[in-house]
Amino acid sequence: ARREPIFPMPASKKDGAGSRMREDKGRSVRDQNITAARAVADAVRTSLGPRGMDKMIQTGKGDVVISNDGATILSKMDLNHPCAKMLAELSKSQDVEAGDGTTSVVVVAGSLLQASANLLNTGLHPQVITESFLKAAKKSDEILKAMALPVDLADKSSLIKAAKTSLCSKVVAQSADTFAEIAVTAVLKAVGEQNIATATNVDLNDIQVKKKLGGTLDESELVDGLVMTQKVSRGAGGPGRIQNAKIGLIQFCLSPPKTDMESNVVIKDYSQMDRLLREERLILAKMVKQIAKTGCNVLLIQKSILRDATTELSLDFCAKAKIMVIRDVERDEVEYISRILGVEPAAALDQFHAEDA
């Protein structure tokens, strides 16, 4: 027999207690999210403005980064809370879209969340606050568009002034004149003279920054072309300068092939050793001969993690064929180099044709 409670609770009271628990849980989660977001905003708040301080961040690998750029600081921070990660993504989106204001957008978001927390404590429903934010954003957009000044891309001096203003809060403030000129010229080059009148945006992936140790900020310069940090492989006496270059980009190795599985070859006499070396020479000679047949005189070779991209023997064959070799091209640079130079990367020797170089 089932025993009934002596004083059973009415169904309406049970439902009321459950909804109250759900409401308390929801309020607790909202408070935690706001607290996490405000902690991130407070971490970058002191780096904002002309008196802003630089932050020193030590990564998990032990590398130390010093910066006052909000997007850089947040990208190096190890954030676990979803709401904190959302603010980091907000800063990254601001950097991609506008290129500046990465710290400001996080600080403003933290202040708005603090104001929302105060409104929530008065009993105001979250949906009302959300709708009010959307109305405020729409009105702000109207006000900003009304007070904005149109920018003419043909007026380079005004663009340099705008770029210099944004650089004054960065580490390179003392060289703002130099870098403002470089930045504006680079963007206009990427836009193209024929698109200046109609352009509304620019693909910043067409602009790359190459770093070299040993110089000063004032020695920075803009190069209208492709700059590579890799050195020319001149160990075998190959050419170090080529005019009217025909460039090829390969993703395979100029070295003897290896088996897929690790294996050992046992050689018992010198004749077998001689036959092995002769076969390797023959393979490399055929590869270089086929590359030279296409008319290619500058060869870019992708960096390999499985085996050597080149050997001394292959470099020697390339030097005799008057082919300049640049090796150790990073995998993530291949697409950029291919787009800038207008060459198709070849993944195998039989795919390397004269029209690809």
FENQUI-V527241 format. One record per residue. N is the residue number from 1. RES is the residue in one small letter. PHI is phi in degrees with one decimal (* if undefined). BURIAL is + if it has 24 or more other C-alpha atoms within 12 Angstrom, else -. D_CENTER is the distance of its C-alpha to the mean C-alpha in Angstrom with 1 decimal. Layout:
# FENQUI-V527241
n=N res=RES phi=PHI burial=BURIAL d_center=D_CENTER
n=N res=RES phi=PHI burial=BURIAL d_center=D_CENTER
This chain:
# FENQUI-V527241
n=1 res=a phi=* burial=- d_center=70.2
n=2 res=r phi=-87.6 burial=- d_center=67.2
n=3 res=r phi=-91.8 burial=- d_center=67.5
n=4 res=e phi=-87.3 burial=- d_center=66.4
n=5 res=p phi=-64.2 burial=- d_center=65.2
n=6 res=i phi=-66.4 burial=- d_center=68.0
n=7 res=f phi=-121.5 burial=- d_center=66.0
n=8 res=p phi=-66.0 burial=- d_center=63.4
n=9 res=m phi=-81.7 burial=- d_center=60.6
n=10 res=p phi=-60.2 burial=- d_center=60.6
n=11 res=a phi=-59.9 burial=- d_center=57.8
n=12 res=s phi=-63.9 burial=- d_center=56.7
n=13 res=k phi=-69.9 burial=- d_center=56.2
n=14 res=k phi=-60.6 burial=- d_center=54.2
n=15 res=d phi=-62.5 burial=- d_center=51.8
n=16 res=g phi=-65.3 burial=- d_center=51.6
n=17 res=a phi=-66.9 burial=- d_center=50.7
n=18 res=g phi=-65.1 burial=- d_center=48.0
n=19 res=s phi=-66.5 burial=- d_center=46.4
n=20 res=r phi=-66.2 burial=- d_center=46.6
n=21 res=m phi=-65.7 burial=- d_center=44.8
n=22 res=r phi=-63.6 burial=- d_center=42.0
n=23 res=e phi=-64.9 burial=- d_center=41.8
n=24 res=d phi=-63.7 burial=- d_center=41.7
n=25 res=k phi=-66.7 burial=- d_center=38.9
n=26 res=g phi=-62.8 burial=- d_center=36.9
n=27 res=r phi=-65.7 burial=- d_center=37.4
n=28 res=s phi=-64.6 burial=- d_center=36.4
n=29 res=v phi=-64.8 burial=- d_center=33.1
n=30 res=r phi=-61.8 burial=- d_center=32.4
n=31 res=d phi=-62.1 burial=- d_center=33.3
n=32 res=q phi=-64.9 burial=- d_center=31.0
n=33 res=n phi=-63.4 burial=+ d_center=28.0
n=34 res=i phi=-66.0 burial=+ d_center=28.8
n=35 res=t phi=-63.0 burial=+ d_center=29.4
n=36 res=a phi=-64.1 burial=+ d_center=26.0
n=37 res=a phi=-66.6 burial=+ d_center=24.2
n=38 res=r phi=-66.8 burial=+ d_center=26.5
n=39 res=a phi=-63.8 burial=+ d_center=25.7
n=40 res=v phi=-66.5 burial=+ d_center=22.0
n=41 res=a phi=-62.4 burial=+ d_center=23.0
n=42 res=d phi=-67.1 burial=+ d_center=25.6
n=43 res=a phi=-68.2 burial=+ d_center=23.1
n=44 res=v phi=-103.0 burial=+ d_center=21.1
n=45 res=r phi=-59.8 burial=+ d_center=24.2
n=46 res=t phi=-75.0 burial=- d_center=25.5
n=47 res=s phi=-95.4 burial=+ d_center=22.5
n=48 res=l phi=-92.7 burial=+ d_center=23.2
n=49 res=g phi=93.6 burial=+ d_center=25.3
n=50 res=p phi=-64.7 burial=- d_center=26.9
n=51 res=r phi=-100.4 burial=- d_center=28.3
n=52 res=g phi=-65.4 burial=- d_center=25.3
n=53 res=m phi=-98.7 burial=- d_center=24.8
n=54 res=d phi=-76.6 burial=+ d_center=21.9
n=55 res=k phi=-108.5 burial=+ d_center=20.8
n=56 res=m phi=-107.4 burial=- d_center=20.8
n=57 res=i phi=-117.3 burial=+ d_center=18.8
n=58 res=q phi=-105.5 burial=- d_center=19.6
n=59 res=t phi=-77.8 burial=- d_center=17.4
n=60 res=g phi=-63.4 burial=- d_center=19.3
n=61 res=k phi=-83.0 burial=- d_center=19.1
n=62 res=g phi=97.5 burial=- d_center=20.8
n=63 res=d phi=-71.6 burial=- d_center=18.1
n=64 res=v phi=-111.1 burial=- d_center=18.8
n=65 res=v phi=-120.0 burial=- d_center=16.4
n=66 res=i phi=-116.6 burial=- d_center=18.2
n=67 res=s phi=-159.4 burial=+ d_center=16.8
n=68 res=n phi=-119.8 burial=+ d_center=18.3
n=69 res=d phi=-86.7 burial=+ d_center=15.2
n=70 res=g phi=-58.5 burial=+ d_center=15.4
n=71 res=a phi=-64.1 burial=+ d_center=11.8
n=72 res=t phi=-66.1 burial=+ d_center=11.2
n=73 res=i phi=-61.3 burial=+ d_center=14.6
n=74 res=l phi=-70.1 burial=+ d_center=14.2
n=75 res=s phi=-69.6 burial=+ d_center=11.0
n=76 res=k phi=-88.6 burial=+ d_center=13.1
n=77 res=m phi=-75.8 burial=+ d_center=16.2
n=78 res=d phi=-90.6 burial=- d_center=17.7
n=79 res=l phi=-101.2 burial=- d_center=18.8
n=80 res=n phi=-108.9 burial=- d_center=21.2
n=81 res=h phi=-73.3 burial=- d_center=22.9
n=82 res=p phi=-58.3 burial=- d_center=21.7
n=83 res=c phi=-69.3 burial=+ d_center=22.4
n=84 res=a phi=-66.1 burial=+ d_center=20.5
n=85 res=k phi=-63.5 burial=+ d_center=17.4
n=86 res=m phi=-63.9 burial=+ d_center=18.1
n=87 res=l phi=-67.1 burial=+ d_center=18.0
n=88 res=a phi=-63.5 burial=+ d_center=14.7
n=89 res=e phi=-67.4 burial=+ d_center=13.4
n=90 res=l phi=-61.6 burial=+ d_center=15.5
n=91 res=s phi=-64.4 burial=+ d_center=14.0
n=92 res=k phi=-65.5 burial=+ d_center=10.4
n=93 res=s phi=-64.2 burial=- d_center=12.2
n=94 res=q phi=-63.2 burial=- d_center=14.1
n=95 res=d phi=-66.0 burial=+ d_center=11.2
n=96 res=v phi=-70.3 burial=- d_center=10.0
n=97 res=e phi=-77.9 burial=- d_center=13.8
n=98 res=a phi=-114.0 burial=- d_center=15.4
n=99 res=g phi=81.2 burial=- d_center=13.2
n=100 res=d phi=-155.2 burial=+ d_center=15.8
n=101 res=g phi=78.5 burial=+ d_center=18.0
n=102 res=t phi=-68.6 burial=+ d_center=15.5
n=103 res=t phi=-79.1 burial=+ d_center=18.4
n=104 res=s phi=-60.0 burial=+ d_center=21.1
n=105 res=v phi=-67.0 burial=+ d_center=20.1
n=106 res=v phi=-73.2 burial=+ d_center=20.1
n=107 res=v phi=-65.3 burial=+ d_center=23.4
n=108 res=v phi=-63.5 burial=+ d_center=25.0
n=109 res=a phi=-62.4 burial=+ d_center=24.1
n=110 res=g phi=-64.4 burial=+ d_center=25.7
n=111 res=s phi=-67.8 burial=- d_center=28.8
n=112 res=l phi=-65.8 burial=+ d_center=29.2
n=113 res=l phi=-67.9 burial=+ d_center=29.2
n=114 res=q phi=-64.4 burial=+ d_center=31.8
n=115 res=a phi=-63.8 burial=- d_center=33.9
n=116 res=s phi=-64.9 burial=+ d_center=33.6
n=117 res=a phi=-62.9 burial=+ d_center=34.8
n=118 res=n phi=-65.4 burial=- d_center=37.8
n=119 res=l phi=-69.0 burial=- d_center=38.6
n=120 res=l phi=-64.9 burial=- d_center=38.4
n=121 res=n phi=-68.2 burial=- d_center=40.8
n=122 res=t phi=-81.7 burial=- d_center=43.3
n=123 res=g phi=100.2 burial=- d_center=43.4
n=124 res=l phi=-70.7 burial=- d_center=41.5
n=125 res=h phi=-72.2 burial=- d_center=40.0
n=126 res=p phi=-58.2 burial=- d_center=36.1
n=127 res=q phi=-65.1 burial=- d_center=36.4
n=128 res=v phi=-65.3 burial=- d_center=38.1
n=129 res=i phi=-64.5 burial=- d_center=35.4
n=130 res=t phi=-61.5 burial=- d_center=32.7
n=131 res=e phi=-63.3 burial=- d_center=34.8
n=132 res=s phi=-66.6 burial=- d_center=35.4
n=133 res=f phi=-62.3 burial=- d_center=31.7
n=134 res=l phi=-63.2 burial=- d_center=31.1
n=135 res=k phi=-65.2 burial=- d_center=34.1
n=136 res=a phi=-65.3 burial=- d_center=32.9
n=137 res=a phi=-64.5 burial=- d_center=29.4
n=138 res=k phi=-64.3 burial=- d_center=31.3
n=139 res=k phi=-68.0 burial=- d_center=33.7
n=140 res=s phi=-61.6 burial=- d_center=30.9
n=141 res=d phi=-61.2 burial=- d_center=29.2
n=142 res=e phi=-64.3 burial=- d_center=32.7
n=143 res=i phi=-65.2 burial=- d_center=33.3
n=144 res=l phi=-64.2 burial=- d_center=30.0
n=145 res=k phi=-66.8 burial=- d_center=30.5
n=146 res=a phi=-71.2 burial=- d_center=34.1
n=147 res=m phi=-96.3 burial=- d_center=33.3
n=148 res=a phi=-72.1 burial=- d_center=30.3
n=149 res=l phi=-103.8 burial=- d_center=30.9
n=150 res=p phi=-65.5 burial=- d_center=29.9
n=151 res=v phi=-106.6 burial=- d_center=27.6
n=152 res=d phi=-100.6 burial=- d_center=28.7
n=153 res=l phi=-64.9 burial=+ d_center=26.1
n=154 res=a phi=-76.7 burial=- d_center=29.0
n=155 res=d phi=-89.2 burial=- d_center=29.8
n=156 res=k phi=-68.4 burial=- d_center=27.4
n=157 res=s phi=-64.0 burial=- d_center=29.2
n=158 res=s phi=-68.4 burial=- d_center=28.4
n=159 res=l phi=-66.2 burial=+ d_center=24.7
n=160 res=i phi=-65.8 burial=+ d_center=24.7
n=161 res=k phi=-62.5 burial=- d_center=26.6
n=162 res=a phi=-64.8 burial=+ d_center=24.1
n=163 res=a phi=-66.0 burial=+ d_center=21.1
n=164 res=k phi=-64.9 burial=+ d_center=23.4
n=165 res=t phi=-60.2 burial=- d_center=24.1
n=166 res=s phi=-72.2 burial=+ d_center=20.6
n=167 res=l phi=-81.4 burial=+ d_center=20.2
n=168 res=c phi=-66.6 burial=+ d_center=23.4
n=169 res=s phi=-97.0 burial=+ d_center=22.1
n=170 res=k phi=-98.4 burial=+ d_center=19.3
n=171 res=v phi=-65.0 burial=- d_center=19.9
n=172 res=v phi=-89.9 burial=- d_center=20.4
n=173 res=a phi=-58.5 burial=- d_center=23.2
n=174 res=q phi=-69.0 burial=- d_center=25.8
n=175 res=s phi=-115.2 burial=- d_center=24.1
n=176 res=a phi=-61.6 burial=+ d_center=23.2
n=177 res=d phi=-61.0 burial=+ d_center=25.5
n=178 res=t phi=-66.0 burial=+ d_center=23.9
n=179 res=f phi=-74.8 burial=+ d_center=20.3
n=180 res=a phi=-63.8 burial=+ d_center=21.4
n=181 res=e phi=-62.4 burial=+ d_center=23.0
n=182 res=i phi=-64.5 burial=+ d_center=20.1
n=183 res=a phi=-63.3 burial=+ d_center=17.7
n=184 res=v phi=-65.3 burial=+ d_center=20.3
n=185 res=t phi=-62.8 burial=+ d_center=21.3
n=186 res=a phi=-64.5 burial=+ d_center=17.9
n=187 res=v phi=-65.5 burial=+ d_center=17.4
n=188 res=l phi=-64.6 burial=+ d_center=21.0
n=189 res=k phi=-64.4 burial=+ d_center=20.5
n=190 res=a phi=-68.5 burial=+ d_center=17.7
n=191 res=v phi=-68.7 burial=+ d_center=20.0
n=192 res=g phi=94.6 burial=- d_center=23.0
n=193 res=e phi=-60.5 burial=- d_center=26.5
n=194 res=q phi=-73.5 burial=- d_center=27.9
n=195 res=n phi=-106.6 burial=- d_center=25.5
n=196 res=i phi=-60.3 burial=- d_center=25.9
n=197 res=a phi=-71.2 burial=- d_center=28.8
n=198 res=t phi=-115.5 burial=- d_center=27.2
n=199 res=a phi=-67.9 burial=- d_center=23.4
n=200 res=t phi=-118.5 burial=- d_center=22.0
n=201 res=n phi=-155.2 burial=- d_center=18.2
n=202 res=v phi=-142.7 burial=+ d_center=15.9
n=203 res=d phi=-85.8 burial=- d_center=13.0
n=204 res=l phi=-71.2 burial=- d_center=10.6
n=205 res=n phi=-68.5 burial=- d_center=9.0
n=206 res=d phi=-80.8 burial=+ d_center=12.3
n=207 res=i phi=-116.8 burial=+ d_center=11.8
n=208 res=q phi=-124.7 burial=+ d_center=10.3
n=209 res=v phi=-108.5 burial=- d_center=11.3
n=210 res=k phi=-108.4 burial=- d_center=13.3
n=211 res=k phi=-107.1 burial=- d_center=14.8
n=212 res=k phi=-135.2 burial=- d_center=18.4
n=213 res=l phi=-75.6 burial=- d_center=20.7
n=214 res=g phi=107.1 burial=- d_center=24.2
n=215 res=g phi=-112.9 burial=- d_center=23.9
n=216 res=t phi=-108.9 burial=- d_center=24.1
n=217 res=l phi=-61.4 burial=- d_center=22.0
n=218 res=d phi=-68.6 burial=- d_center=24.7
n=219 res=e phi=-85.5 burial=- d_center=24.3
n=220 res=s phi=-65.6 burial=+ d_center=20.9
n=221 res=e phi=-146.5 burial=- d_center=21.3
n=222 res=l phi=-98.0 burial=+ d_center=20.0
n=223 res=v phi=-110.5 burial=- d_center=20.5
n=224 res=d phi=-82.8 burial=- d_center=21.3
n=225 res=g phi=160.6 burial=- d_center=20.2
n=226 res=l phi=-109.9 burial=- d_center=18.1
n=227 res=v phi=-110.8 burial=- d_center=17.8
n=228 res=m phi=-118.9 burial=- d_center=17.4
n=229 res=t phi=-83.3 burial=- d_center=17.7
n=230 res=q phi=-72.3 burial=- d_center=19.7
n=231 res=k phi=-89.6 burial=- d_center=23.5
n=232 res=v phi=-70.9 burial=+ d_center=26.1
n=233 res=s phi=-77.9 burial=+ d_center=28.1
n=234 res=r phi=-112.4 burial=+ d_center=31.5
n=235 res=g phi=-61.9 burial=- d_center=33.2
n=236 res=a phi=-98.7 burial=+ d_center=35.6
n=237 res=g phi=81.5 burial=- d_center=36.3
n=238 res=g phi=-74.7 burial=+ d_center=34.3
n=239 res=p phi=-65.1 burial=+ d_center=33.6
n=240 res=g phi=-108.7 burial=- d_center=31.1
n=241 res=r phi=-146.1 burial=- d_center=31.2
n=242 res=i phi=-130.1 burial=- d_center=31.5
n=243 res=q phi=-103.6 burial=- d_center=32.5
n=244 res=n phi=53.3 burial=- d_center=32.3
n=245 res=a phi=-71.2 burial=- d_center=29.8
n=246 res=k phi=-115.3 burial=+ d_center=29.4
n=247 res=i phi=-97.0 burial=+ d_center=26.1
n=248 res=g phi=-119.9 burial=+ d_center=25.5
n=249 res=l phi=-122.9 burial=+ d_center=22.4
n=250 res=i phi=-118.0 burial=+ d_center=23.5
n=251 res=q phi=-113.6 burial=+ d_center=22.0
n=252 res=f phi=-112.0 burial=+ d_center=25.4
n=253 res=c phi=-98.3 burial=+ d_center=27.1
n=254 res=l phi=-95.4 burial=+ d_center=29.9
n=255 res=s phi=-150.0 burial=+ d_center=31.8
n=256 res=p phi=-59.6 burial=+ d_center=34.6
n=257 res=p phi=-66.8 burial=- d_center=33.9
n=258 res=k phi=-123.4 burial=- d_center=34.0
n=259 res=t phi=-73.0 burial=- d_center=35.3
n=260 res=d phi=-66.7 burial=- d_center=33.2
n=261 res=m phi=-107.9 burial=- d_center=35.2
n=262 res=e phi=-67.2 burial=- d_center=36.0
n=263 res=s phi=-147.3 burial=- d_center=39.4
n=264 res=n phi=-118.1 burial=- d_center=41.9
n=265 res=v phi=-110.2 burial=- d_center=44.0
n=266 res=v phi=-97.2 burial=- d_center=47.4
n=267 res=i phi=-109.1 burial=- d_center=49.0
n=268 res=k phi=-99.0 burial=- d_center=52.7
n=269 res=d phi=-142.8 burial=- d_center=53.7
n=270 res=y phi=-69.4 burial=- d_center=52.5
n=271 res=s phi=-65.0 burial=- d_center=53.0
n=272 res=q phi=-67.5 burial=- d_center=50.4
n=273 res=m phi=-62.2 burial=- d_center=48.0
n=274 res=d phi=-63.8 burial=- d_center=48.8
n=275 res=r phi=-65.2 burial=- d_center=48.3
n=276 res=l phi=-65.2 burial=- d_center=44.8
n=277 res=l phi=-65.6 burial=- d_center=43.7
n=278 res=r phi=-65.1 burial=- d_center=45.3
n=279 res=e phi=-66.6 burial=- d_center=43.5
n=280 res=e phi=-63.9 burial=- d_center=40.1
n=281 res=r phi=-61.2 burial=+ d_center=41.0
n=282 res=l phi=-65.5 burial=- d_center=42.0
n=283 res=i phi=-62.3 burial=- d_center=38.8
n=284 res=l phi=-67.2 burial=+ d_center=36.6
n=285 res=a phi=-62.5 burial=+ d_center=39.0
n=286 res=k phi=-64.2 burial=- d_center=38.8
n=287 res=m phi=-63.7 burial=+ d_center=35.0
n=288 res=v phi=-66.5 burial=+ d_center=34.9
n=289 res=k phi=-63.7 burial=+ d_center=37.9
n=290 res=q phi=-68.2 burial=+ d_center=36.2
n=291 res=i phi=-68.0 burial=+ d_center=33.0
n=292 res=a phi=-66.7 burial=+ d_center=35.3
n=293 res=k phi=-63.8 burial=- d_center=37.4
n=294 res=t phi=-76.4 burial=+ d_center=34.5
n=295 res=g phi=91.3 burial=+ d_center=34.7
n=296 res=c phi=-69.5 burial=+ d_center=31.3
n=297 res=n phi=-122.4 burial=+ d_center=31.4
n=298 res=v phi=-132.2 burial=+ d_center=27.8
n=299 res=l phi=-118.6 burial=+ d_center=26.2
n=300 res=l phi=-100.5 burial=+ d_center=22.5
n=301 res=i phi=-117.3 burial=+ d_center=22.4
n=302 res=q phi=-68.4 burial=+ d_center=19.5
n=303 res=k phi=-66.0 burial=+ d_center=19.4
n=304 res=s phi=-111.4 burial=- d_center=21.6
n=305 res=i phi=-102.9 burial=- d_center=21.8
n=306 res=l phi=-94.1 burial=- d_center=25.2
n=307 res=r phi=-154.0 burial=- d_center=27.3
n=308 res=d phi=-65.3 burial=- d_center=27.3
n=309 res=a phi=-67.6 burial=+ d_center=25.7
n=310 res=t phi=-138.5 burial=+ d_center=28.7
n=311 res=t phi=-125.2 burial=+ d_center=32.0
n=312 res=e phi=-59.6 burial=- d_center=34.4
n=313 res=l phi=-68.6 burial=+ d_center=36.6
n=314 res=s phi=-66.7 burial=+ d_center=34.0
n=315 res=l phi=-65.3 burial=+ d_center=32.9
n=316 res=d phi=-66.0 burial=+ d_center=36.6
n=317 res=f phi=-64.4 burial=+ d_center=37.1
n=318 res=c phi=-66.0 burial=+ d_center=34.2
n=319 res=a phi=-63.6 burial=+ d_center=35.7
n=320 res=k phi=-67.8 burial=- d_center=39.1
n=321 res=a phi=-86.9 burial=+ d_center=37.5
n=322 res=k phi=59.0 burial=+ d_center=36.0
n=323 res=i phi=-108.0 burial=+ d_center=32.4
n=324 res=m phi=-82.7 burial=+ d_center=29.7
n=325 res=v phi=-111.2 burial=+ d_center=27.3
n=326 res=i phi=-122.0 burial=+ d_center=23.7
n=327 res=r phi=-108.0 burial=+ d_center=22.5
n=328 res=d phi=62.6 burial=+ d_center=19.7
n=329 res=v phi=-75.0 burial=+ d_center=17.0
n=330 res=e phi=-66.0 burial=+ d_center=14.0
n=331 res=r phi=-60.3 burial=- d_center=13.7
n=332 res=d phi=-77.7 burial=- d_center=10.1
n=333 res=e phi=-93.0 burial=+ d_center=11.4
n=334 res=v phi=-62.7 burial=+ d_center=14.5
n=335 res=e phi=-63.4 burial=- d_center=13.6
n=336 res=y phi=-63.8 burial=+ d_center=12.4
n=337 res=i phi=-62.8 burial=+ d_center=15.6
n=338 res=s phi=-61.8 burial=+ d_center=17.7
n=339 res=r phi=-70.9 burial=- d_center=16.9
n=340 res=i phi=-70.5 burial=- d_center=17.5
n=341 res=l phi=-86.5 burial=+ d_center=20.6
n=342 res=g phi=73.2 burial=- d_center=21.9
n=343 res=v phi=-115.3 burial=+ d_center=22.7
n=344 res=e phi=-95.3 burial=+ d_center=22.7
n=345 res=p phi=-69.0 burial=+ d_center=21.5
n=346 res=a phi=-105.0 burial=+ d_center=24.6
n=347 res=a phi=-87.8 burial=- d_center=24.5
n=348 res=a phi=-146.5 burial=- d_center=28.2
n=349 res=l phi=-63.9 burial=+ d_center=30.8
n=350 res=d phi=-73.3 burial=- d_center=32.8
n=351 res=q phi=-96.6 burial=- d_center=29.9
n=352 res=f phi=-91.8 burial=+ d_center=29.6
n=353 res=h phi=-120.4 burial=+ d_center=31.8
n=354 res=a phi=-62.2 burial=- d_center=32.6
n=355 res=e phi=-73.2 burial=- d_center=31.0
n=356 res=d phi=-81.5 burial=+ d_center=27.6
n=357 res=a phi=-89.5 burial=+ d_center=27.6
